[in-house]
Amino acid sequence: MEHAVPLFVSPPELFGSELLAWAAIGLAIYWFGIVLLRQMDLLPGFVATQGPILTIHTKRGRAFLTRLARPKRFWRAWANLGIGIALVVMVAMFVFLLSAAVTALTSPQVSSTVQQPRNVLVIPGVNDFLPLSATPGIVVGLLVGLVVHEGGHGLLCRVEDIDIESMGVAMLAILPVGAFVEPDEESSKSASRGGQTRMFAAGVTNNFAITLVAFALLFGPIAGSIAVAPGAAVGGVAPDSPAADAGIEPNDRITAIDGQPVESNADLADRIEAAEGDQLSVELNGEETVSVDRSLLVTAAMDGGPTGLDVGDAILAVDGQAVATERGFYAAVGDDETVSLTIERGDSGEQVDREVPIGAAVTVIEDEPLAGVIGPMEGSFVITTFDGERIHNYADLQSALDETNPGQDVTVVGYHDGEREEATVTLGEHGQSDNGFLGISPNPGVSGLTVSDLGVQLYPAGEYLAMLGGDGESRFGAITDSFLGKIGLSLLLPIIGIAGGLPFNFAGFTGGIENFYEAQGALAAFGDGTVFVLANLLFWTGWINVQLGFFNCIPAFPLDGGHILRTSTEAIVSRLPAISPTRGMVRVVTTSVGLTMLVSFLAMLFAPGLLAG
């Protein structure tokens, strides 16, 4: 499949290779120091080591847990609810990992950045989707998650009269990577099977409860106290573009064009179209004004595309009519299927004319409906008309396809290597939606190109706020109207830029995007910074706690899901007629499931890279 190569760049949020090297060196020095202290017997008695991990043990807090556990009937009811939740999530995690592994083995080409091994680690800067600027919120969320998780185990230990040897946290340098409660082995064995199951389920139950509380506060009073600041939000700037030459940077807001206020992203195109002259006076952040040359810039171009244009080229005219905006470009094209473009080459400044088709550039998939009619072909096929509707770009084609059904006959008109093709195609079944399947791979934009008026990519600040419960509209429609729908979308926000739907990943109100928002209402008296800090802490606390809950429900040892699987298997086997339960029978079940999970997890992470290589 051919892909467009984007030109826009965003703020440098992630570790560079040099910083990663220094982090590795620092960790090595830290580990060497720990080993040296251990050899010299200088570590305190309550500190133990496991490789580079320090475990800090304490006996404090046991009396508090004993007092807190006194309403035993309530806590047992709470834990029983958690067992039901954990069992449902365990089955879901089993199915998810198994299906992900099958996909990785059978279709390694569909593997995404999300499945890279480094992105399993919740470490800002190492994980591609957790920027350094989100570190405070992530650390607080992780600490809260670990405390409530292990606190739940400790509390149910006392409810079930299981003694606690010690409690503590595991640290990698200054980063908390785990927590633990050590039940007394003898009293744990003497506890009932139901008591043990409740104790193991209590941790994930607390994590899910904290998730609900954190997101309820975020979606309610906190998001309601945040509004989108006036202006068009700049999410990315194309190098060597008019915007870049004028000094416009990501996270700026364009607040006026030629003195006319820009209230939102939607206003920007209107203000640019209404402006006159070869230069625009652009006000940034309501403070400074810069001059920007008008130009319609190619910001992305598919490899070997049908237009012959490259990233950095400027479109000066369509059939001799001068254009400087995207709207002006489409207006000049009109209903013509092919036009003559006057181009200024970005690398040489040379002006050339090219005759090109205007439509949706696609790659025809072999043995699918369209290929069956027009035959297999190399390179792109530019669809200019679909079932009588003029197609100017891939967005037009996608909208038209959304209205079709499998088995429907449609007329397709397009161009390949300069030759016009027209055919009637019977649409096939689409594997992921109810509409008809044409049998194509997309290339975004117009004829495989993405063009921009100034060389800026707008950040949809209002959509992200709407997904978090704030004012505004979202393309996800009814999903954002429900509490659970908002939670589901919030979990996707750190990766939503590659998962589909929105152009940027969202890691909280941090990393410079705070400039796109402002506090409002009663909480505005505390200042923008305070409101954003609260929003970030709640966002990451909710996000990390649900991840901890899901991860610990994987039915494999030493995770809670593995222990719950063991006690549940024992309970089921003991009730089977004519079968005398043995430890061996239970071990076969738990080991089989555990190994399946381990192999599935490793296959999901490493199989695409190995098979693709």
Residue pairs with C-beta under 8 A, 6 or more apart in sequence:
1 363
1 441
2 302
2 303
2 304
2 305
2 363
2 380
2 441
2 443
2 448
3 302
3 303
3 443
4 300
4 301
4 302
4 443
4 444
4 445
4 448
4 450
5 300
5 301
5 302
5 303
5 311
6 299
6 300
6 450
7 238
7 239
7 241
7 298
7 299
7 300
7 311
7 312
8 235
8 236
8 237
8 238
8 299
8 300
8 457
9 236
9 237
9 238
9 239
9 250
10 235
10 236
10 250
10 504
11 250
11 251
11 511
11 512
13 131
13 132
13 133
13 507
13 511
14 125
14 128
14 131
14 132
15 23
15 125
15 126
15 132
19 125
20 125
20 126
23 125
23 126
26 173
27 52
27 172
27 173
30 52
30 173
31 51
31 52
34 43
34 49
34 52
34 54
35 49
37 43
38 49
43 49
46 56
46 57
46 58
46 168
47 54
47 55
47 56
47 57
48 54
48 55
48 57
49 55
50 170
52 172
53 170
53 171
53 172
53 177
53 178
54 170
54 171
54 172
55 168
55 169
55 170
55 171
55 180
56 168
56 169
56 170
56 171
57 166
57 167
57 168
57 182
58 166
58 167
58 168
59 166
59 167
61 154
61 167
62 154
62 158
62 164
62 167
65 151
65 154
65 155
65 157
65 158
65 164
66 158
68 155
68 158
69 75
69 155
69 156
69 158
69 159
72 159
75 155
75 156
75 159
76 159
76 198
78 202
78 205
79 156
79 159
79 198
79 199
79 201
79 202
79 205
80 198
81 205
82 198
82 201
82 202
82 204
82 205
82 208
83 197
83 198
83 201
83 564
85 201
85 204
85 205
85 208
86 201
86 204
86 205
86 553
86 560
86 561
86 564
87 564
87 568
89 204
89 549
89 550
89 553
90 553
90 554
90 555
90 561
90 564
90 565
93 550
93 553
93 554
93 555
93 561
94 554
94 555
94 593
94 596
94 597
97 554
97 597
97 600
97 601
97 604
98 596
98 600
100 115
100 600
100 604
101 599
101 600
101 601
101 603
101 604
101 607
103 110
104 111
104 115
104 603
104 604
104 607
104 608
105 603
105 607
105 611
108 607
108 608
108 609
108 611
108 612
109 608
109 612
111 608
111 609
111 612
112 498
113 119
113 128
113 498
114 129
114 495
114 498
114 499
115 604
115 605
115 608
116 128
116 605
117 605
117 606
118 126
118 127
118 128
119 127
119 128
119 129
120 127
120 605
121 127
122 130
122 138
122 142
122 544
122 547
123 130
123 175
124 130
124 131
124 132
124 134
124 135
124 138
125 131
125 132
125 135
129 494
129 495
129 505
129 507
130 138
130 494
130 507
131 507
131 510
131 511
133 507
133 510
133 511
133 512
134 507
134 508
134 510
134 511
134 536
134 540
136 533
136 536
136 537
137 508
137 510
137 536
137 537
137 539
137 540
137 541
138 540
138 544
139 175
139 176
140 537
140 540
140 541
141 537
141 540
141 541
141 542
141 543
141 544
141 545
142 176
142 544
143 176
144 210
144 541
144 544
144 545
145 207
145 210
145 541
145 544
145 545
145 548
146 169
146 176
146 178
146 179
146 548
147 179
148 203
148 206
148 207
148 209
148 210
148 545
149 179
149 203
149 204
149 206
149 207
149 548
149 552
150 167
150 179
150 180
150 181
150 203
151 206
152 202
152 203
152 205
152 206
153 181
153 183
153 199
153 200
153 202
153 203
154 164
154 167
154 181
155 202
156 195
156 198
156 199
156 202
157 163
157 164
157 181
157 183
157 188
157 199
158 164
159 195
159 198
159 199
160 191
160 192
160 195
160 196
160 198
160 199
161 187
161 191
162 183
162 184
162 187
162 188
162 191
162 195
162 199
163 183
163 184
163 187
164 181
164 182
164 183
164 184
165 182
165 183
165 184
166 182
167 179
167 180
167 181
167 182
168 179
168 180
169 176
169 178
169 179
169 180
170 176
170 177
170 178
170 179
170 180
171 177
183 199
188 196
191 199
193 567
193 570
193 571
196 563
196 567
197 563
197 564
197 567
197 568
197 571
200 560
200 563
200 564
200 567
201 560
201 564
203 552
203 560
204 548
204 549
204 552
204 553
204 560
207 545
207 546
207 548
207 549
207 552
208 545
208 546
208 549
210 541
210 542
210 545
211 487
211 542
211 545
211 546
211 549
214 538
214 539
214 541
214 542
214 545
215 483
215 486
215 487
215 490
215 538
215 542
216 483
217 538
218 468
218 469
218 490
218 535
218 538
218 539
218 542
219 468
219 469
219 483
219 486
220 469
221 523
222 523
222 531
222 534
222 535
222 538
223 465
223 468
223 469
223 470
223 535
224 469
224 470
224 471
224 521
225 519
225 520
225 521
225 522
225 523
225 524
225 531
226 465
226 470
226 509
226 517
226 518
226 519
226 520
226 531
226 532
226 535
227 465
227 470
227 471
227 517
227 518
227 519
227 520
228 264
228 461
228 462
228 465
228 472
228 516
228 517
228 518
229 253
229 461
229 515
229 516
229 517
229 518
230 253
230 255
230 261
230 262
230 263
230 264
230 286
231 253
231 254
231 255
231 262
231 263
231 264
231 285
231 286
232 253
232 254
232 255
232 262
232 264
232 265
232 267
232 268
232 456
232 458
233 253
233 265
233 458
233 459
233 460
233 461
233 513
233 515
233 516
234 243
234 248
234 249
234 250
234 251
234 252
234 253
234 254
234 456
234 457
234 458
234 459
235 250
235 251
235 456
235 457
235 458
235 459
235 503
235 504
236 250
236 456
236 457
236 459
236 504
237 243
237 244
237 248
237 249
237 250
237 455
237 456
237 457
238 244
238 297
238 299
238 452
238 455
238 456
238 457
240 312
240 346
241 295
241 297
241 299
241 452
241 454
241 455
241 456
242 292
242 293
242 294
242 295
242 297
242 454
242 455
243 292
243 454
243 455
243 456
244 455
245 292
245 293
246 282
246 290
246 291
246 292
246 293
247 290
248 254
248 282
248 284
248 290
248 292
248 454
248 456
250 512
251 512
251 513
251 515
251 516
252 284
252 285
252 515
253 284
253 285
253 286
253 515
253 516
254 262
254 268
254 282
254 283
254 284
254 456
255 261
255 262
255 283
255 284
255 285
255 286
256 262
256 271
256 281
256 282
256 283
256 286
256 289
257 268
257 271
257 272
257 275
257 280
257 281
257 282
257 283
258 271
258 275
258 276
258 280
258 281
259 281
259 283
260 271
260 274
260 275
261 267
262 268
262 271
264 462
265 458
265 459
265 460
265 461
265 462
268 453
268 458
269 325
269 326
269 327
269 453
272 280
272 294
272 325
272 453
272 454
273 325
273 327
273 328
275 294
277 294
278 293
278 294
278 324
279 291
279 292
279 293
279 294
280 291
280 292
280 293
280 294
280 454
281 289
281 290
281 291
282 289
282 290
282 291
282 292
282 454
283 289
284 290
285 515
292 454
294 324
294 325
294 453
295 314
295 324
295 454
295 455
296 314
296 315
296 316
296 323
296 324
296 325
296 326
296 328
296 329
296 451
296 452
296 453
297 312
297 313
297 314
297 451
297 452
297 454
297 455
298 309
298 310
298 311
298 312
298 313
298 314
298 315
298 346
298 449
298 450
298 451
299 311
299 450
299 451
299 452
299 455
299 457
300 311
300 444
300 445
300 449
300 450
301 307
301 309
301 310
301 311
301 313
301 448
301 449
301 450
302 361
302 380
302 443
302 448
302 449
304 379
304 380
305 361
305 380
305 443
305 447
305 448
305 449
306 356
306 357
306 361
306 379
306 380
306 382
306 415
306 447
306 448
307 341
307 354
307 356
307 447
307 448
307 449
308 354
308 356
309 315
309 341
309 343
309 354
309 449
310 345
310 346
310 347
311 346
312 346
312 347
313 343
313 344
313 345
313 346
314 343
314 344
314 346
315 323
315 329
315 341
315 342
315 343
315 451
316 322
316 323
316 342
316 343
316 344
316 351
317 323
317 332
317 341
317 342
318 329
318 332
318 333
318 339
318 340
318 341
318 342
319 332
319 336
319 339
319 340
320 340
320 342
321 332
323 329
323 332
324 453
325 453
326 451
326 452
326 453
329 451
330 392
332 339
333 339
333 358
333 392
335 390
336 358
337 357
337 358
337 359
337 384
337 385
337 413
337 415
337 420
338 355
338 356
338 357
338 358
338 415
339 355
339 356
339 358
340 353
340 354
340 355
340 356
341 353
341 354
341 355
341 356
342 351
342 352
342 353
343 351
343 352
343 353
343 354
344 350
344 351
345 351
345 352
356 447
357 382
357 384
357 414
357 415
357 447
358 382
358 384
358 392
358 446
358 447
359 382
359 383
359 384
359 385
359 391
359 392
359 393
359 397
359 414
359 415
359 446
359 447
360 382
360 383
360 391
360 392
360 393
360 394
360 396
360 397
360 442
360 443
360 446
360 447
361 380
361 381
361 382
361 394
361 443
361 445
361 447
361 448
362 380
362 381
362 382
362 383
362 394
362 397
362 440
362 441
362 442
362 443
363 380
363 381
363 440
363 441
363 443
364 370
364 371
364 374
364 376
364 377
364 381
364 439
364 440
365 371
365 439
365 440
365 441
366 376
368 428
368 437
368 438
368 439
368 440
369 425
369 426
369 427
369 428
369 437
369 438
369 439
370 381
370 412
370 423
370 425
370 438
370 439
370 440
371 377
371 439
372 425
372 439
373 412
373 423
373 424
373 425
374 381
374 412
374 416
374 421
374 423
377 416
379 416
379 417
380 416
380 443
380 448
381 414
381 415
381 416
381 421
381 440
382 414
382 415
382 416
382 447
382 448
383 391
383 397
383 412
383 413
383 414
384 390
384 391
384 413
384 414
384 415
385 391
385 411
385 412
385 413
385 414
386 397
386 400
386 401
386 410
386 411
386 412
386 413
387 400
387 404
387 410
387 411
387 412
388 411
389 396
389 400
390 396
391 397
391 400
392 446
393 445
393 446
393 447
394 442
394 443
394 444
394 445
394 446
397 442
398 442
401 435
401 436
401 438
402 435
403 435
404 410
404 427
404 435
404 436
405 427
405 434
405 435
405 436
406 427
406 428
406 429
406 430
406 435
406 436
406 437
407 426
407 427
407 436
408 426
408 427
408 436
409 424
409 425
409 426
409 427
410 424
410 425
410 427
410 436
410 438
411 422
411 423
411 424
411 425
412 421
412 422
412 423
412 424
412 425
412 438
413 420
413 421
413 422
414 420
414 421
415 421
425 438
427 436
427 437
427 438
428 436
428 437
428 438
428 439
429 437
430 436
430 437
431 437
444 450
445 451
457 503
459 503
459 504
459 513
459 516
460 502
460 503
460 504
461 513
461 516
461 517
462 472
462 473
463 472
463 473
463 474
463 475
463 502
464 493
464 502
464 506
465 471
465 472
465 517
466 472
466 473
466 474
466 480
467 474
467 476
467 480
467 486
467 489
467 490
467 493
468 486
468 490
468 535
468 539
469 486
474 480
475 501
476 485
476 489
476 501
478 485
479 485
479 486
479 488
479 489
480 486
480 489
487 542
487 546
489 496
490 539
490 542
490 543
491 543
491 546
492 499
493 505
493 506
493 507
494 505
494 506
494 507
494 543
495 505
496 502
496 504
496 505
496 506
497 503
497 504
497 505
498 505
508 535
508 536
508 539
508 540
509 517
509 532
509 535
509 536
510 532
510 536
514 528
514 529
514 532
517 528
517 532
518 524
518 528
519 526
519 527
519 528
519 530
519 531
519 532
523 530
523 531
524 531
551 559
552 559
552 560
552 561
553 559
553 560
553 561
553 564
554 561
554 562
554 597
554 601
555 561
555 562
555 564
555 565
555 593
555 594
555 597
556 562
556 565
556 593
556 594
556 597
556 598
557 563
557 590
557 594
562 590
562 594
565 589
565 590
565 593
566 586
566 590
569 586
569 589
569 590
570 581
570 586
573 579
573 581
573 585
573 586
574 581
579 585
